[in-house]
């Protein structure tokens, strides 16, 4: 069925998605994205048009196109809000297909009566038929089991049990809950795969459904698992805590955002003739965690005077290796806070660089989201990269964060690694690292070194110092 992206966009613009998300939020249609998702850095839901287009191609002649598009748009919106961001990563293609089938069923069951004038099961039947088709393989058999509840009774009960158990999962779910959900899907799929009698059982049930097609299709639409109030809470939590922070980390992120906004508000007030930043009393106290290496930095500030430009350019060079994953959520929240601050204040600019197998700059707001995996390697042309990162006519402030060996992917000797790490020894540069890199930095003279296992706490402290320096 030929249905243009502009026609689809017109329908999308009529949907009150902000109402369901309980706040104003940007929703866009993409011609290139293969999946729909929520981008927390941009605070935007992106819906994949190729997925909508594929669904429309499967519609029979005479189908109500607008109803179909509405249903598919709400389905994709639900994925963006409720499906954990790592759910479709890191597994075999067969496992990922099983996850997608099951997650489609979970979100549609959960939201069966939530959206107005949407019937997900009717949409399923419109595309795939009133009854399941004879399975061609085990993947198809799994689809029939999950989406049509067609199969051995004990397997059907297992589908319903898993959906009920994990009804409360959303994009803010912790990794352990998500992995548990995935493991139960894989376990069910493997049971079906090994069961030779399951195919025969499906054939019998398909024949029964063929005889009663059109008479009891209403039975395919289940009662909603949760009342609207609980679903509203689930969505509010997902959209209000997009990085899945624990309560403690969420408090840290909120405290940072509040403090930096106060600092900039006071600075802007000063520029407009108010009392100025000198009235500020914040939560940051660098001396509380100070080591003797703070003294050098303080002497340098005294010698050079305060920031004469009144603007700050912050470069964050972040370890993106797999071992940094436990710090990923709070680091992302910190990046989001800084990105929001940059958008609101013309006197602050931010650049994010990731150190991984490849060293690269986050060119877009979406690209600033950290997704940790693999190892690290500082590039040999780091001196050139660092020089280009320093902007003229502003106060440049550089922070490096490392978890584990900063040169884990390098085949250099120890002396070679020391020489490579020495490329980071620059003025107005802070290196926050665990102790694995201490052996590389024994002869540093310019950069400030902090060896710790509390990376984000040190990052927050040093961000406070950076802004206090700029806004003093």
ZIFEN-V5162 format. One record per backbone hydrogen bond with DSSP energy under -1.0 kcal/mol. NH is the residue of the N-H (numbers start at 1). CO is the residue of the C=O. E is the energy in kcal/mol with one decimal. If there is no record, write none. Layout:
NH_CO_E / NH_CO_E
//
This chain:
8_4_-2.0 / 9_5_-2.6 / 10_6_-1.9 / 11_7_-1.6 / 12_8_-2.3 / 13_9_-2.1 / 14_11_-1.5 / 15_12_-1.5 / 17_15_-2.0 / 20_16_-1.4 / 21_17_-2.4 / 23_18_-1.6 / 28_45_-2.6 / 30_47_-3.0 / 37_46_-2.4 / 39_44_-3.4 / 43_39_-1.4 / 44_39_-1.6 / 45_26_-2.8 / 46_37_-3.4 / 47_28_-2.9 / 49_30_-3.0 / 52_48_-1.4 / 53_49_-3.3 / 54_50_-2.2 / 55_51_-2.0 / 56_52_-2.3 / 57_53_-1.9 / 59_56_-1.2 / 63_60_-1.6 / 65_63_-1.0 / 68_64_-2.1 / 69_65_-2.9 / 70_66_-2.6 / 71_67_-2.4 / 72_68_-2.4 / 73_69_-2.8 / 74_70_-2.4 / 75_71_-2.2 / 76_72_-2.5 / 77_73_-2.3 / 78_74_-2.2 / 79_75_-1.8 / 80_76_-2.1 / 81_77_-1.6 / 82_78_-3.1 / 83_79_-1.9 / 87_84_-1.9 / 89_86_-1.3 / 96_92_-2.4 / 97_93_-2.2 / 98_94_-1.9 / 99_95_-2.6 / 100_96_-2.4 / 101_97_-2.3 / 102_98_-2.4 / 103_99_-3.1 / 104_100_-2.2 / 105_101_-1.6 / 106_102_-2.6 / 107_103_-2.5 / 108_104_-1.7 / 109_105_-2.5 / 110_106_-2.7 / 111_107_-2.0 / 112_109_-1.1 / 114_111_-1.2 / 123_119_-1.8 / 124_120_-2.2 / 125_121_-2.3 / 126_122_-2.2 / 127_123_-1.7 / 128_124_-2.8 / 129_125_-2.2 / 141_137_-2.1 / 142_138_-2.3 / 143_139_-1.9 / 144_140_-2.3 / 145_141_-2.1 / 146_142_-2.7 / 147_143_-2.8 / 148_144_-1.4 / 150_144_-1.9 / 155_152_-1.1 / 156_152_-2.1 / 157_153_-2.4 / 158_154_-1.3 / 159_155_-2.1 / 160_156_-2.0 / 161_157_-2.3 / 162_158_-2.4 / 163_159_-2.2 / 164_160_-2.1 / 165_161_-2.6 / 166_162_-2.2 / 167_164_-1.2 / 169_166_-1.4 / 171_81_-1.7 / 173_170_-2.2 / 178_174_-2.0 / 179_175_-2.5 / 180_176_-2.1 / 181_177_-2.0 / 182_178_-2.4 / 183_179_-2.7 / 184_180_-1.8 / 185_181_-1.6 / 186_182_-2.5 / 187_183_-2.3 / 188_184_-2.0 / 189_185_-2.6 / 190_186_-2.6 / 191_187_-1.8 / 192_188_-2.3 / 193_189_-2.3 / 194_190_-1.7 / 195_191_-1.1 / 201_197_-2.2 / 202_198_-2.2 / 203_199_-2.2 / 204_200_-1.8 / 205_201_-2.1 / 206_202_-2.8 / 207_203_-1.8 / 208_204_-2.0 / 209_205_-2.6 / 210_206_-2.0 / 211_207_-1.5 / 212_208_-1.1 / 215_212_-2.3 / 216_212_-1.3 / 219_216_-1.6 / 220_217_-1.8 / 221_218_-1.4 / 231_227_-2.0 / 232_228_-2.8 / 233_229_-1.8 / 234_230_-2.2 / 235_231_-2.5 / 236_232_-2.7 / 237_233_-2.4 / 238_234_-1.9 / 239_235_-2.6 / 240_236_-2.0 / 241_237_-1.4 / 244_241_-1.9 / 250_246_-2.8 / 251_247_-1.9 / 252_248_-1.8 / 253_249_-2.6 / 254_250_-2.7 / 255_251_-2.4 / 256_252_-2.3 / 257_253_-2.4 / 258_254_-2.5 / 259_255_-2.4 / 260_256_-2.7 / 261_257_-2.0 / 262_258_-1.9 / 263_259_-2.4 / 264_260_-2.3 / 265_261_-2.3 / 266_262_-2.5 / 267_263_-2.0 / 268_264_-2.8 / 269_265_-2.0 / 270_266_-2.2 / 271_267_-2.0 / 273_270_-1.9 / 274_269_-3.1 / 279_276_-1.5 / 280_277_-2.1 / 288_285_-1.9 / 289_286_-1.3 / 290_287_-1.1 / 294_291_-2.2 / 295_292_-1.3 / 298_294_-2.5 / 299_295_-2.4 / 300_296_-2.2 / 301_297_-2.2 / 302_298_-2.3 / 303_299_-2.5 / 304_300_-2.2 / 305_301_-1.8 / 312_347_-2.2 / 313_395_-2.7 / 314_349_-2.7 / 315_397_-2.8 / 316_351_-2.6 / 317_399_-3.1 / 318_353_-3.1 / 319_401_-1.5 / 320_355_-2.6 / 322_374_-2.5 / 324_321_-1.6 / 325_322_-1.7 / 327_324_-2.0 / 328_325_-1.2 / 331_327_-2.1 / 332_328_-2.6 / 333_329_-1.9 / 334_330_-2.3 / 335_331_-2.6 / 336_332_-2.5 / 337_333_-2.2 / 338_334_-2.4 / 339_335_-2.6 / 340_336_-2.5 / 341_337_-2.1 / 342_338_-2.4 / 343_339_-1.9 / 344_340_-1.5 / 345_341_-1.5 / 348_345_-1.3 / 349_312_-2.4 / 351_314_-2.4 / 353_316_-3.1 / 354_360_-3.0 / 355_318_-2.9 / 360_354_-2.1 / 362_352_-2.8 / 363_361_-1.1 / 368_365_-1.1 / 369_366_-1.5 / 373_320_-2.3 / 382_379_-1.2 / 385_381_-2.2 / 386_382_-3.1 / 387_383_-2.1 / 388_384_-2.2 / 389_385_-1.4 / 395_311_-1.6 / 397_313_-2.5 / 398_428_-2.3 / 399_315_-2.6 / 400_430_-3.1 / 401_317_-2.5 / 402_432_-2.5 / 408_405_-1.2 / 409_376_-3.2 / 410_407_-1.4 / 417_413_-2.6 / 418_414_-2.3 / 419_415_-2.0 / 420_416_-2.2 / 421_417_-2.9 / 422_418_-1.8 / 423_420_-1.3 / 424_421_-2.1 / 425_422_-2.0 / 426_424_-1.8 / 430_398_-3.0 / 431_448_-3.0 / 432_400_-3.3 / 433_450_-2.8 / 437_434_-1.2 / 438_435_-1.2 / 440_437_-1.1 / 444_441_-1.2 / 448_429_-3.2 / 450_431_-2.7 / 452_433_-2.8 / 458_454_-1.9 / 459_455_-2.6 / 460_456_-2.7 / 461_457_-2.1 / 462_458_-2.6 / 463_459_-2.3 / 464_460_-2.1 / 465_461_-1.8 / 466_462_-2.3 / 467_463_-2.4 / 468_464_-2.2 / 469_465_-2.3 / 470_466_-2.1 / 471_467_-2.7
//
